[in-house]
């Protein structure tokens, strides 16, 4: 028997930025997102952070990425608050 995850919550980049701002990190912007994404190789599907969206070349982010971003912001609170 094989189990496959389906219907996971998907976020566009702006959703991630909005969630970070709501959590008290308004200075975590698109540049910081791109830098963290590159550092963690977040578009690697094997890591489970993101997947290709419904449109060609558009990525959507998963809960695991949101949790990673929020933890990064907490670890660097002085920079993003």
C-alpha positions as CSV (number, residue, x, y, z in Angstrom):
1,X,0.0,0.0,0.0
2,X,1.3,3.4,-1.0
3,X,0.2,6.6,0.7
4,X,0.4,9.9,-1.2
5,X,-0.1,13.3,0.3
6,X,-2.8,15.3,-1.4
7,X,-4.5,18.7,-1.0
8,X,-1.8,20.3,1.0
9,X,-2.1,24.0,1.7
10,X,-0.2,26.0,-0.9
11,X,1.0,29.5,-0.5
12,X,2.3,32.0,-3.1
13,X,5.3,34.1,-2.0
14,X,3.1,37.0,-1.0
15,X,1.2,34.7,1.4
16,X,4.5,33.7,3.1
17,X,5.5,37.4,3.4
18,X,2.1,38.3,4.8
19,X,2.2,35.4,7.4
20,X,5.7,36.6,8.5
21,X,4.4,40.2,8.9
22,X,1.4,38.9,10.9
23,X,3.8,37.0,13.2
24,X,5.6,40.2,13.9
25,X,8.3,40.2,11.2
26,X,7.4,43.0,8.8
27,X,10.9,43.5,7.6
28,X,11.1,39.9,6.1
29,X,10.5,40.9,2.5
30,X,10.9,39.4,-0.9
31,X,14.7,39.9,-0.9
32,X,15.0,38.0,2.3
33,X,12.7,35.3,1.1
34,X,14.7,34.8,-2.1
35,X,18.0,34.7,-0.2
36,X,16.7,32.1,2.3
37,X,15.2,30.1,-0.6
38,X,18.6,30.0,-2.3
39,X,20.5,29.2,0.8
40,X,18.3,26.3,1.7
41,X,17.7,25.1,-1.9
42,X,14.0,25.4,-1.2
43,X,12.9,24.6,-4.7
44,X,14.4,21.2,-4.5
45,X,11.2,19.0,-4.5
46,X,12.9,16.3,-2.4
47,X,13.0,18.7,0.5
48,X,9.3,19.2,0.6
49,X,9.3,23.0,0.9
50,X,7.7,23.8,-2.5
51,X,6.3,22.4,-5.7
52,X,5.6,23.7,-9.2
53,X,2.2,25.4,-9.2
54,X,-0.6,25.2,-11.7
55,X,1.1,27.6,-14.1
56,X,4.4,26.9,-15.8
57,X,7.4,28.2,-13.9
58,X,5.3,29.3,-10.9
59,X,6.2,27.8,-7.5
60,X,3.9,27.4,-4.6
61,X,5.2,27.0,-1.0
62,X,4.0,24.4,1.5
63,X,3.5,24.4,5.3
64,X,7.0,23.1,5.8
65,X,8.4,26.2,4.1
66,X,6.2,28.6,6.1
67,X,7.3,26.9,9.4
68,X,11.0,27.2,8.2
69,X,10.5,30.9,7.4
70,X,8.9,31.7,10.7
71,X,11.6,29.9,12.6
72,X,14.3,31.8,10.6
73,X,12.6,35.0,11.5
74,X,12.4,34.1,15.2
75,X,16.1,33.2,15.1
76,X,16.9,36.6,13.5
77,X,14.2,38.7,15.2
78,X,16.3,41.8,15.5
79,X,16.8,41.9,11.7
80,X,13.1,41.4,10.8
81,X,11.0,43.1,13.5
